[in-house]
Amino acid sequence: MKKLFKYILFLSMSLHFTIANASGISMFADILNWRASEQTASSWSSDITTPQPGDVTFSPENINFDSSRGLRLGVIYEPASHFWDTTLYWTYFPTKTTSSVARGAQILVPEFFSGFLSGNFFFGGSINWQIVMNTIDLEASHQFKLTDSLKIRPAIGIKGATINQTINATWDAYIYAATEKLQNNFSGAGPSLGLTATWNIYDSFNLIGRFSTAYMWGNWKVNDTYTRPSALFGLITPTTINTTMNNAKLGTMVFDYFIGLELLHPKKSRYSFNIGYEMQSWSNQLRLPTFQQLPEHGDLTFQGATCRLQIDL
């Protein structure tokens, strides 16, 4: 905590100094077209079939996210001394997906711990899985000119984040339909380091590469509630099974990579545009308890296209 306080104090002083002596302010907006993935940790049921006598097939059902849209907004303060630049930006990315298994000649077993603990078996099911990520980054950086065409910009900062995952499952047993709701909510903060390289390849075109990492303290709040209604005139009794976990962990790593092209046109324009590929990797983000391991430690990744428009005010 002392180290974190020192980082916050340093960056706050840098921000105050920059605002007081700013010779330039820039604002930028990013459109994110990303795809999330938590495979192979995101299996939600086990599909058991017998294609022929004496042959049993066990197939885990996994989820796949399609591409979704997100947003990043930020502001850059450039001091008159041209020493420390300070950047503050917010990133928002939501995504969701659905998956289902129709009634058929199979037995469906819930992967999630409360559903598995019920001992109930099903013949079909469906799931809705949602992820909402919010991050706030405060960075101080300085640009070094190595050659006429190559510049690098190291950065140090603070990253704060929340990643909330909500899962709603329905289990079909013909005579009744059970439900299961799960939440995997993460919040954390920690110091970050980054490096951006800019290479002027021709006239107003630049090649940009950026890498950053954050070492975060985080807290996970996990809840898994399975509910079975009454059925067959009370012969099947209503049941509720709840599994909770509040887990804090120091040492969660976050990696962010970007490579793309920047266009400065026309020369001396206040506008710039860049587009490229970005990937974020969040270690051990999925902590849902399953019957295979309690809890699991699944990685979360976001990847796809990032487009930025920057305006120098």
Contacts in CASP RR format, 6 or more apart in sequence:
PFRMAT RR
TARGET T0000
AUTHOR 0000-0000-0000
METHOD contacts of the structure
MODEL  1
MKKLFKYILFLSMSLHFTIANASGISMFADILNWRASEQTASSWSSDITT
PQPGDVTFSPENINFDSSRGLRLGVIYEPASHFWDTTLYWTYFPTKTTSS
VARGAQILVPEFFSGFLSGNFFFGGSINWQIVMNTIDLEASHQFKLTDSL
KIRPAIGIKGATINQTINATWDAYIYAATEKLQNNFSGAGPSLGLTATWN
IYDSFNLIGRFSTAYMWGNWKVNDTYTRPSALFGLITPTTINTTMNNAKL
GTMVFDYFIGLELLHPKKSRYSFNIGYEMQSWSNQLRLPTFQQLPEHGDL
TFQGATCRLQIDL
3 191 0 8 1.000
4 158 0 8 1.000
4 189 0 8 1.000
4 190 0 8 1.000
4 191 0 8 1.000
4 217 0 8 1.000
7 156 0 8 1.000
7 157 0 8 1.000
7 158 0 8 1.000
7 190 0 8 1.000
7 191 0 8 1.000
8 158 0 8 1.000
10 140 0 8 1.000
11 86 0 8 1.000
11 138 0 8 1.000
11 139 0 8 1.000
11 140 0 8 1.000
11 157 0 8 1.000
11 158 0 8 1.000
14 84 0 8 1.000
14 86 0 8 1.000
14 140 0 8 1.000
15 77 0 8 1.000
15 86 0 8 1.000
15 88 0 8 1.000
15 138 0 8 1.000
17 79 0 8 1.000
17 84 0 8 1.000
18 77 0 8 1.000
18 78 0 8 1.000
18 79 0 8 1.000
18 84 0 8 1.000
18 85 0 8 1.000
18 86 0 8 1.000
19 77 0 8 1.000
21 79 0 8 1.000
21 80 0 8 1.000
21 81 0 8 1.000
22 77 0 8 1.000
22 78 0 8 1.000
22 79 0 8 1.000
22 80 0 8 1.000
23 78 0 8 1.000
23 79 0 8 1.000
23 80 0 8 1.000
23 82 0 8 1.000
24 77 0 8 1.000
24 78 0 8 1.000
24 312 0 8 1.000
24 313 0 8 1.000
25 75 0 8 1.000
25 76 0 8 1.000
25 77 0 8 1.000
25 78 0 8 1.000
25 312 0 8 1.000
25 313 0 8 1.000
26 75 0 8 1.000
26 76 0 8 1.000
26 78 0 8 1.000
26 310 0 8 1.000
26 311 0 8 1.000
26 312 0 8 1.000
26 313 0 8 1.000
27 73 0 8 1.000
27 74 0 8 1.000
27 75 0 8 1.000
27 76 0 8 1.000
27 310 0 8 1.000
27 311 0 8 1.000
27 313 0 8 1.000
28 72 0 8 1.000
28 73 0 8 1.000
28 74 0 8 1.000
28 75 0 8 1.000
28 76 0 8 1.000
28 89 0 8 1.000
28 308 0 8 1.000
28 309 0 8 1.000
28 310 0 8 1.000
28 311 0 8 1.000
29 71 0 8 1.000
29 72 0 8 1.000
29 73 0 8 1.000
29 74 0 8 1.000
29 308 0 8 1.000
29 309 0 8 1.000
30 71 0 8 1.000
30 72 0 8 1.000
30 73 0 8 1.000
30 91 0 8 1.000
30 306 0 8 1.000
30 307 0 8 1.000
30 308 0 8 1.000
31 69 0 8 1.000
31 70 0 8 1.000
31 71 0 8 1.000
31 306 0 8 1.000
31 307 0 8 1.000
32 69 0 8 1.000
32 70 0 8 1.000
32 71 0 8 1.000
32 72 0 8 1.000
32 91 0 8 1.000
32 93 0 8 1.000
32 278 0 8 1.000
32 304 0 8 1.000
32 305 0 8 1.000
32 306 0 8 1.000
33 67 0 8 1.000
33 68 0 8 1.000
33 69 0 8 1.000
33 70 0 8 1.000
33 304 0 8 1.000
33 305 0 8 1.000
33 306 0 8 1.000
33 307 0 8 1.000
34 67 0 8 1.000
34 68 0 8 1.000
34 70 0 8 1.000
34 93 0 8 1.000
34 95 0 8 1.000
34 278 0 8 1.000
34 302 0 8 1.000
34 303 0 8 1.000
34 304 0 8 1.000
34 305 0 8 1.000
34 306 0 8 1.000
35 65 0 8 1.000
35 66 0 8 1.000
35 67 0 8 1.000
35 68 0 8 1.000
35 95 0 8 1.000
35 302 0 8 1.000
35 303 0 8 1.000
35 304 0 8 1.000
36 65 0 8 1.000
36 68 0 8 1.000
36 93 0 8 1.000
36 95 0 8 1.000
36 131 0 8 1.000
36 300 0 8 1.000
36 301 0 8 1.000
36 302 0 8 1.000
37 64 0 8 1.000
37 65 0 8 1.000
37 300 0 8 1.000
37 301 0 8 1.000
37 303 0 8 1.000
38 63 0 8 1.000
38 285 0 8 1.000
38 286 0 8 1.000
38 298 0 8 1.000
38 299 0 8 1.000
38 300 0 8 1.000
38 301 0 8 1.000
39 62 0 8 1.000
39 64 0 8 1.000
40 60 0 8 1.000
40 62 0 8 1.000
41 286 0 8 1.000
41 296 0 8 1.000
41 297 0 8 1.000
41 298 0 8 1.000
41 299 0 8 1.000
42 62 0 8 1.000
42 63 0 8 1.000
42 129 0 8 1.000
42 286 0 8 1.000
43 60 0 8 1.000
43 61 0 8 1.000
43 62 0 8 1.000
43 63 0 8 1.000
43 111 0 8 1.000
44 61 0 8 1.000
44 62 0 8 1.000
44 63 0 8 1.000
44 99 0 8 1.000
44 110 0 8 1.000
44 111 0 8 1.000
44 112 0 8 1.000
44 127 0 8 1.000
44 129 0 8 1.000
44 167 0 8 1.000
44 169 0 8 1.000
45 60 0 8 1.000
45 61 0 8 1.000
45 101 0 8 1.000
45 108 0 8 1.000
45 109 0 8 1.000
45 110 0 8 1.000
45 111 0 8 1.000
45 125 0 8 1.000
45 127 0 8 1.000
46 58 0 8 1.000
46 59 0 8 1.000
46 60 0 8 1.000
46 61 0 8 1.000
46 108 0 8 1.000
46 109 0 8 1.000
46 111 0 8 1.000
47 57 0 8 1.000
47 58 0 8 1.000
47 59 0 8 1.000
47 60 0 8 1.000
47 61 0 8 1.000
47 101 0 8 1.000
47 106 0 8 1.000
47 107 0 8 1.000
47 108 0 8 1.000
48 56 0 8 1.000
48 57 0 8 1.000
48 58 0 8 1.000
48 59 0 8 1.000
48 106 0 8 1.000
48 107 0 8 1.000
48 108 0 8 1.000
48 109 0 8 1.000
49 56 0 8 1.000
49 57 0 8 1.000
49 59 0 8 1.000
49 105 0 8 1.000
49 106 0 8 1.000
49 107 0 8 1.000
50 56 0 8 1.000
50 57 0 8 1.000
50 105 0 8 1.000
51 57 0 8 1.000
60 111 0 8 1.000
61 99 0 8 1.000
61 101 0 8 1.000
62 99 0 8 1.000
63 97 0 8 1.000
63 99 0 8 1.000
63 127 0 8 1.000
63 129 0 8 1.000
64 97 0 8 1.000
64 99 0 8 1.000
65 95 0 8 1.000
65 96 0 8 1.000
65 97 0 8 1.000
65 129 0 8 1.000
65 131 0 8 1.000
66 95 0 8 1.000
66 97 0 8 1.000
67 304 0 8 1.000
68 93 0 8 1.000
68 94 0 8 1.000
68 95 0 8 1.000
68 96 0 8 1.000
70 92 0 8 1.000
70 93 0 8 1.000
70 94 0 8 1.000
71 91 0 8 1.000
71 92 0 8 1.000
71 93 0 8 1.000
72 89 0 8 1.000
72 90 0 8 1.000
72 91 0 8 1.000
72 92 0 8 1.000
72 306 0 8 1.000
72 308 0 8 1.000
73 89 0 8 1.000
73 90 0 8 1.000
74 87 0 8 1.000
74 88 0 8 1.000
74 89 0 8 1.000
74 90 0 8 1.000
75 87 0 8 1.000
75 88 0 8 1.000
75 89 0 8 1.000
76 85 0 8 1.000
76 86 0 8 1.000
76 87 0 8 1.000
77 85 0 8 1.000
77 86 0 8 1.000
77 87 0 8 1.000
78 85 0 8 1.000
79 85 0 8 1.000
83 142 0 8 1.000
84 140 0 8 1.000
84 141 0 8 1.000
84 142 0 8 1.000
85 140 0 8 1.000
85 141 0 8 1.000
85 142 0 8 1.000
85 143 0 8 1.000
86 138 0 8 1.000
86 139 0 8 1.000
86 140 0 8 1.000
86 141 0 8 1.000
87 137 0 8 1.000
87 138 0 8 1.000
87 139 0 8 1.000
87 140 0 8 1.000
87 141 0 8 1.000
87 155 0 8 1.000
88 136 0 8 1.000
88 137 0 8 1.000
88 138 0 8 1.000
88 139 0 8 1.000
89 136 0 8 1.000
89 137 0 8 1.000
90 134 0 8 1.000
90 135 0 8 1.000
90 136 0 8 1.000
90 137 0 8 1.000
91 133 0 8 1.000
91 134 0 8 1.000
91 135 0 8 1.000
91 136 0 8 1.000
91 137 0 8 1.000
92 133 0 8 1.000
92 134 0 8 1.000
93 132 0 8 1.000
93 133 0 8 1.000
93 302 0 8 1.000
94 130 0 8 1.000
94 131 0 8 1.000
94 132 0 8 1.000
94 133 0 8 1.000
95 130 0 8 1.000
95 131 0 8 1.000
96 128 0 8 1.000
96 129 0 8 1.000
96 130 0 8 1.000
96 131 0 8 1.000
97 128 0 8 1.000
97 129 0 8 1.000
98 126 0 8 1.000
98 127 0 8 1.000
98 128 0 8 1.000
98 129 0 8 1.000
99 126 0 8 1.000
99 127 0 8 1.000
99 129 0 8 1.000
100 124 0 8 1.000
100 125 0 8 1.000
100 126 0 8 1.000
100 127 0 8 1.000
101 108 0 8 1.000
101 124 0 8 1.000
101 125 0 8 1.000
101 126 0 8 1.000
102 124 0 8 1.000
103 123 0 8 1.000
103 124 0 8 1.000
103 172 0 8 1.000
103 174 0 8 1.000
104 123 0 8 1.000
104 124 0 8 1.000
106 123 0 8 1.000
106 124 0 8 1.000
107 121 0 8 1.000
107 122 0 8 1.000
107 123 0 8 1.000
108 121 0 8 1.000
108 122 0 8 1.000
108 123 0 8 1.000
108 124 0 8 1.000
108 125 0 8 1.000
108 171 0 8 1.000
108 172 0 8 1.000
109 116 0 8 1.000
109 121 0 8 1.000
109 122 0 8 1.000
110 116 0 8 1.000
110 118 0 8 1.000
110 120 0 8 1.000
110 122 0 8 1.000
110 169 0 8 1.000
110 171 0 8 1.000
110 180 0 8 1.000
110 226 0 8 1.000
111 290 0 8 1.000
111 291 0 8 1.000
111 292 0 8 1.000
112 167 0 8 1.000
112 169 0 8 1.000
112 180 0 8 1.000
112 182 0 8 1.000
112 224 0 8 1.000
112 226 0 8 1.000
112 288 0 8 1.000
112 289 0 8 1.000
112 290 0 8 1.000
112 291 0 8 1.000
113 224 0 8 1.000
113 243 0 8 1.000
113 288 0 8 1.000
113 289 0 8 1.000
113 290 0 8 1.000
113 291 0 8 1.000
113 294 0 8 1.000
114 180 0 8 1.000
114 224 0 8 1.000
114 225 0 8 1.000
114 226 0 8 1.000
114 241 0 8 1.000
114 242 0 8 1.000
114 243 0 8 1.000
115 171 0 8 1.000
115 178 0 8 1.000
115 180 0 8 1.000
115 224 0 8 1.000
115 226 0 8 1.000
115 241 0 8 1.000
116 290 0 8 1.000
116 291 0 8 1.000
117 226 0 8 1.000
117 241 0 8 1.000
117 243 0 8 1.000
117 291 0 8 1.000
118 178 0 8 1.000
118 226 0 8 1.000
118 228 0 8 1.000
118 239 0 8 1.000
118 241 0 8 1.000
120 171 0 8 1.000
120 173 0 8 1.000
120 178 0 8 1.000
120 228 0 8 1.000
121 173 0 8 1.000
122 171 0 8 1.000
122 172 0 8 1.000
122 173 0 8 1.000
122 178 0 8 1.000
123 172 0 8 1.000
123 173 0 8 1.000
123 174 0 8 1.000
124 171 0 8 1.000
124 172 0 8 1.000
125 169 0 8 1.000
125 170 0 8 1.000
125 171 0 8 1.000
125 172 0 8 1.000
126 169 0 8 1.000
126 170 0 8 1.000
127 167 0 8 1.000
127 168 0 8 1.000
127 169 0 8 1.000
127 170 0 8 1.000
128 167 0 8 1.000
128 168 0 8 1.000
128 169 0 8 1.000
129 165 0 8 1.000
129 166 0 8 1.000
129 167 0 8 1.000
130 165 0 8 1.000
130 166 0 8 1.000
130 167 0 8 1.000
131 163 0 8 1.000
131 164 0 8 1.000
131 165 0 8 1.000
131 300 0 8 1.000
132 162 0 8 1.000
132 163 0 8 1.000
132 164 0 8 1.000
132 165 0 8 1.000
133 161 0 8 1.000
133 162 0 8 1.000
133 163 0 8 1.000
133 302 0 8 1.000
134 161 0 8 1.000
134 162 0 8 1.000
134 163 0 8 1.000
135 159 0 8 1.000
135 160 0 8 1.000
135 161 0 8 1.000
135 162 0 8 1.000
136 159 0 8 1.000
136 160 0 8 1.000
136 161 0 8 1.000
137 157 0 8 1.000
137 158 0 8 1.000
137 159 0 8 1.000
137 160 0 8 1.000
137 192 0 8 1.000
138 157 0 8 1.000
138 158 0 8 1.000
139 155 0 8 1.000
139 156 0 8 1.000
139 157 0 8 1.000
139 192 0 8 1.000
139 194 0 8 1.000
140 155 0 8 1.000
140 156 0 8 1.000
140 157 0 8 1.000
141 153 0 8 1.000
141 154 0 8 1.000
141 155 0 8 1.000
141 156 0 8 1.000
141 196 0 8 1.000
142 153 0 8 1.000
142 154 0 8 1.000
143 151 0 8 1.000
143 152 0 8 1.000
143 153 0 8 1.000
144 151 0 8 1.000
144 152 0 8 1.000
144 153 0 8 1.000
144 154 0 8 1.000
145 151 0 8 1.000
146 152 0 8 1.000
148 200 0 8 1.000
149 199 0 8 1.000
149 200 0 8 1.000
149 201 0 8 1.000
150 197 0 8 1.000
150 198 0 8 1.000
150 199 0 8 1.000
150 200 0 8 1.000
151 197 0 8 1.000
151 198 0 8 1.000
152 195 0 8 1.000
152 196 0 8 1.000
152 197 0 8 1.000
152 198 0 8 1.000
153 195 0 8 1.000
153 196 0 8 1.000
153 197 0 8 1.000
153 198 0 8 1.000
154 193 0 8 1.000
154 194 0 8 1.000
154 195 0 8 1.000
155 192 0 8 1.000
155 193 0 8 1.000
155 194 0 8 1.000
155 195 0 8 1.000
155 196 0 8 1.000
155 212 0 8 1.000
156 191 0 8 1.000
156 192 0 8 1.000
156 193 0 8 1.000
156 194 0 8 1.000
157 191 0 8 1.000
157 192 0 8 1.000
157 193 0 8 1.000
158 189 0 8 1.000
158 190 0 8 1.000
158 191 0 8 1.000
158 192 0 8 1.000
159 189 0 8 1.000
159 190 0 8 1.000
159 191 0 8 1.000
159 192 0 8 1.000
159 214 0 8 1.000
159 216 0 8 1.000
159 254 0 8 1.000
160 188 0 8 1.000
160 189 0 8 1.000
160 190 0 8 1.000
160 216 0 8 1.000
161 186 0 8 1.000
161 187 0 8 1.000
161 188 0 8 1.000
161 189 0 8 1.000
161 216 0 8 1.000
161 254 0 8 1.000
162 185 0 8 1.000
162 186 0 8 1.000
162 187 0 8 1.000
162 188 0 8 1.000
163 185 0 8 1.000
163 186 0 8 1.000
163 282 0 8 1.000
163 285 0 8 1.000
163 300 0 8 1.000
164 183 0 8 1.000
164 184 0 8 1.000
164 185 0 8 1.000
164 186 0 8 1.000
165 182 0 8 1.000
165 183 0 8 1.000
165 184 0 8 1.000
165 185 0 8 1.000
165 286 0 8 1.000
166 181 0 8 1.000
166 182 0 8 1.000
166 183 0 8 1.000
167 180 0 8 1.000
167 181 0 8 1.000
167 182 0 8 1.000
167 183 0 8 1.000
167 184 0 8 1.000
167 288 0 8 1.000
168 179 0 8 1.000
168 180 0 8 1.000
168 181 0 8 1.000
169 179 0 8 1.000
169 180 0 8 1.000
169 181 0 8 1.000
169 182 0 8 1.000
170 177 0 8 1.000
170 178 0 8 1.000
170 179 0 8 1.000
170 180 0 8 1.000
171 177 0 8 1.000
171 178 0 8 1.000
171 179 0 8 1.000
171 180 0 8 1.000
175 231 0 8 1.000
175 232 0 8 1.000
175 236 0 8 1.000
176 228 0 8 1.000
176 229 0 8 1.000
176 230 0 8 1.000
176 231 0 8 1.000
176 236 0 8 1.000
177 229 0 8 1.000
178 226 0 8 1.000
178 227 0 8 1.000
178 228 0 8 1.000
178 229 0 8 1.000
179 226 0 8 1.000
179 227 0 8 1.000
180 224 0 8 1.000
180 225 0 8 1.000
180 226 0 8 1.000
180 227 0 8 1.000
181 223 0 8 1.000
181 224 0 8 1.000
181 225 0 8 1.000
182 222 0 8 1.000
182 223 0 8 1.000
182 224 0 8 1.000
182 225 0 8 1.000
182 288 0 8 1.000
183 221 0 8 1.000
183 222 0 8 1.000
183 223 0 8 1.000
184 220 0 8 1.000
184 222 0 8 1.000
184 285 0 8 1.000
184 286 0 8 1.000
184 287 0 8 1.000
184 288 0 8 1.000
185 220 0 8 1.000
185 221 0 8 1.000
185 222 0 8 1.000
186 218 0 8 1.000
186 219 0 8 1.000
186 220 0 8 1.000
186 285 0 8 1.000
186 287 0 8 1.000
187 218 0 8 1.000
187 219 0 8 1.000
188 216 0 8 1.000
188 217 0 8 1.000
188 218 0 8 1.000
188 219 0 8 1.000
188 252 0 8 1.000
189 216 0 8 1.000
189 217 0 8 1.000
189 218 0 8 1.000
190 214 0 8 1.000
190 215 0 8 1.000
190 216 0 8 1.000
190 217 0 8 1.000
191 214 0 8 1.000
191 215 0 8 1.000
192 212 0 8 1.000
192 213 0 8 1.000
192 214 0 8 1.000
192 215 0 8 1.000
192 254 0 8 1.000
193 212 0 8 1.000
193 213 0 8 1.000
193 214 0 8 1.000
194 210 0 8 1.000
194 211 0 8 1.000
194 212 0 8 1.000
194 213 0 8 1.000
195 210 0 8 1.000
195 211 0 8 1.000
195 212 0 8 1.000
196 208 0 8 1.000
196 209 0 8 1.000
196 210 0 8 1.000
197 208 0 8 1.000
197 209 0 8 1.000
197 210 0 8 1.000
198 206 0 8 1.000
198 207 0 8 1.000
198 208 0 8 1.000
198 209 0 8 1.000
198 262 0 8 1.000
199 206 0 8 1.000
199 207 0 8 1.000
199 208 0 8 1.000
200 206 0 8 1.000
201 207 0 8 1.000
204 263 0 8 1.000
204 264 0 8 1.000
204 265 0 8 1.000
204 266 0 8 1.000
204 267 0 8 1.000
205 261 0 8 1.000
205 262 0 8 1.000
205 263 0 8 1.000
205 264 0 8 1.000
206 261 0 8 1.000
206 262 0 8 1.000
206 263 0 8 1.000
206 264 0 8 1.000
206 274 0 8 1.000
207 259 0 8 1.000
207 260 0 8 1.000
207 261 0 8 1.000
207 262 0 8 1.000
208 258 0 8 1.000
208 259 0 8 1.000
208 260 0 8 1.000
208 261 0 8 1.000
208 262 0 8 1.000
208 274 0 8 1.000
209 258 0 8 1.000
209 259 0 8 1.000
209 260 0 8 1.000
210 256 0 8 1.000
210 257 0 8 1.000
210 258 0 8 1.000
210 259 0 8 1.000
211 255 0 8 1.000
211 256 0 8 1.000
211 257 0 8 1.000
211 258 0 8 1.000
212 255 0 8 1.000
212 256 0 8 1.000
213 253 0 8 1.000
213 254 0 8 1.000
213 255 0 8 1.000
213 256 0 8 1.000
214 253 0 8 1.000
214 254 0 8 1.000
215 251 0 8 1.000
215 252 0 8 1.000
215 253 0 8 1.000
215 254 0 8 1.000
216 251 0 8 1.000
216 252 0 8 1.000
216 253 0 8 1.000
216 254 0 8 1.000
217 248 0 8 1.000
217 249 0 8 1.000
217 250 0 8 1.000
217 251 0 8 1.000
217 252 0 8 1.000
218 248 0 8 1.000
218 249 0 8 1.000
218 250 0 8 1.000
218 252 0 8 1.000
219 246 0 8 1.000
219 247 0 8 1.000
219 248 0 8 1.000
219 249 0 8 1.000
220 245 0 8 1.000
220 246 0 8 1.000
220 247 0 8 1.000
220 248 0 8 1.000
220 249 0 8 1.000
220 287 0 8 1.000
221 245 0 8 1.000
221 246 0 8 1.000
222 243 0 8 1.000
222 244 0 8 1.000
222 245 0 8 1.000
222 246 0 8 1.000
222 247 0 8 1.000
222 287 0 8 1.000
222 288 0 8 1.000
222 289 0 8 1.000
222 295 0 8 1.000
223 242 0 8 1.000
223 243 0 8 1.000
223 244 0 8 1.000
223 245 0 8 1.000
224 242 0 8 1.000
224 243 0 8 1.000
224 244 0 8 1.000
224 288 0 8 1.000
224 289 0 8 1.000
225 240 0 8 1.000
225 241 0 8 1.000
225 242 0 8 1.000
225 243 0 8 1.000
226 239 0 8 1.000
226 240 0 8 1.000
226 241 0 8 1.000
226 242 0 8 1.000
227 238 0 8 1.000
227 239 0 8 1.000
227 240 0 8 1.000
228 236 0 8 1.000
228 238 0 8 1.000
228 239 0 8 1.000
228 240 0 8 1.000
229 238 0 8 1.000
230 236 0 8 1.000
230 237 0 8 1.000
230 238 0 8 1.000
243 289 0 8 1.000
245 287 0 8 1.000
245 289 0 8 1.000
245 295 0 8 1.000
247 287 0 8 1.000
247 295 0 8 1.000
249 284 0 8 1.000
252 282 0 8 1.000
252 283 0 8 1.000
252 284 0 8 1.000
252 285 0 8 1.000
253 283 0 8 1.000
254 280 0 8 1.000
254 281 0 8 1.000
254 282 0 8 1.000
254 283 0 8 1.000
255 279 0 8 1.000
255 280 0 8 1.000
255 281 0 8 1.000
256 278 0 8 1.000
256 279 0 8 1.000
256 280 0 8 1.000
256 281 0 8 1.000
257 278 0 8 1.000
257 279 0 8 1.000
257 280 0 8 1.000
258 276 0 8 1.000
258 277 0 8 1.000
258 278 0 8 1.000
258 279 0 8 1.000
258 306 0 8 1.000
259 276 0 8 1.000
259 277 0 8 1.000
260 274 0 8 1.000
260 275 0 8 1.000
260 276 0 8 1.000
260 277 0 8 1.000
261 274 0 8 1.000
261 275 0 8 1.000
261 276 0 8 1.000
262 272 0 8 1.000
262 273 0 8 1.000
262 274 0 8 1.000
263 272 0 8 1.000
263 273 0 8 1.000
263 274 0 8 1.000
264 272 0 8 1.000
265 273 0 8 1.000
270 311 0 8 1.000
270 312 0 8 1.000
270 313 0 8 1.000
271 309 0 8 1.000
271 310 0 8 1.000
271 311 0 8 1.000
271 312 0 8 1.000
272 309 0 8 1.000
272 310 0 8 1.000
272 312 0 8 1.000
273 307 0 8 1.000
273 308 0 8 1.000
273 309 0 8 1.000
273 310 0 8 1.000
274 307 0 8 1.000
274 308 0 8 1.000
274 310 0 8 1.000
275 305 0 8 1.000
275 306 0 8 1.000
275 307 0 8 1.000
275 308 0 8 1.000
276 305 0 8 1.000
276 306 0 8 1.000
276 307 0 8 1.000
277 303 0 8 1.000
277 304 0 8 1.000
277 305 0 8 1.000
277 306 0 8 1.000
278 302 0 8 1.000
278 303 0 8 1.000
278 304 0 8 1.000
278 305 0 8 1.000
278 306 0 8 1.000
279 301 0 8 1.000
279 302 0 8 1.000
279 303 0 8 1.000
279 304 0 8 1.000
280 301 0 8 1.000
280 302 0 8 1.000
280 303 0 8 1.000
281 299 0 8 1.000
281 300 0 8 1.000
281 301 0 8 1.000
282 299 0 8 1.000
282 300 0 8 1.000
282 301 0 8 1.000
283 299 0 8 1.000
284 297 0 8 1.000
284 298 0 8 1.000
284 299 0 8 1.000
285 298 0 8 1.000
285 299 0 8 1.000
285 300 0 8 1.000
286 296 0 8 1.000
286 297 0 8 1.000
286 298 0 8 1.000
286 299 0 8 1.000
286 300 0 8 1.000
287 295 0 8 1.000
287 296 0 8 1.000
287 297 0 8 1.000
287 298 0 8 1.000
288 295 0 8 1.000
288 296 0 8 1.000
289 295 0 8 1.000
289 296 0 8 1.000
290 296 0 8 1.000
END
